[in-house]
Amino acid sequence: MNNRINSLLKGYESKVIEADENLKLLLQSPKIIPDHTNLNEEIDKWVNCKSNNIGKYNILASYLPKEEKTDGK
């Protein structure tokens, strides 16, 4: 089960990184998108993507067993 959860977590991490990079690009260089694109809608789309995948990540991560400390303390 841990492999399945870790696989899903990596997918969510990837989507968060993608959304973050797209947000940076849109917010720092809004002229790169065509004039007919609604900038606010595009930003909102990526904010939702990032938020959604962070939420999924946090929920699934809570199902992983807690790692025990091995330092002897």
C-alpha positions in Angstrom: 0.0 0.0 0.0 2.9 2.4 0.7 4.1 2.1 -2.9 0.7 3.1 -4.2 0.4 6.0 -1.8 4.0 7.2 -2.6 3.2 6.9 -6.3 0.1 9.1 -6.0 2.0 11.6 -3.8 4.7 12.0 -6.4 2.0 12.7 -9.0 0.5 15.4 -6.7 3.9 16.9 -6.1 4.5 17.1 -9.8 1.2 18.9 -10.4 1.9 21.4 -7.6 5.3 22.2 -9.1 3.7 22.6 -12.6 1.0 24.9 -11.2 3.6 26.9 -9.2 5.8 27.4 -12.3 2.8 28.5 -14.4 1.6 30.9 -11.8 5.1 32.5 -11.6 5.2 32.8 -15.3 1.7 34.3 -15.5 2.3 36.7 -12.7 5.7 37.8 -13.8 5.2 37.9 -17.6 1.5 38.3 -18.4 2.3 39.4 -21.9 3.4 35.8 -22.9 -0.2 34.7 -23.2 -2.5 35.6 -26.2 -4.7 38.7 -25.9 -7.8 36.6 -26.2 -7.0 34.7 -23.0 -8.6 35.9 -19.8 -5.6 36.3 -17.5 -7.6 36.2 -14.3 -9.3 32.9 -15.3 -5.9 31.4 -16.2 -4.4 32.4 -12.9 -7.5 31.1 -11.0 -7.2 27.8 -12.9 -3.6 27.2 -11.7 -4.4 28.4 -8.1 -7.2 25.8 -8.0 -4.9 23.1 -9.4 -2.2 23.8 -6.8 -4.7 24.0 -3.9 -6.5 20.8 -5.0 -3.3 18.8 -5.3 -1.9 20.1 -2.0 -5.1 19.0 -0.3 -4.9 15.5 -1.9 -1.3 15.2 -0.9 -2.0 16.1 2.7 -4.9 13.7 2.9 -3.0 10.7 1.5 0.2 11.5 3.4 -1.8 11.1 6.6 -2.3 7.4 5.8 1.5 6.6 5.7 2.8 5.1 8.9 4.8 7.4 11.1 8.5 6.8 10.9 10.2 5.9 14.1 13.3 7.7 15.2 16.4 5.5 15.0 18.9 7.7 16.8 18.3 5.9 20.1 16.8 9.0 21.9 
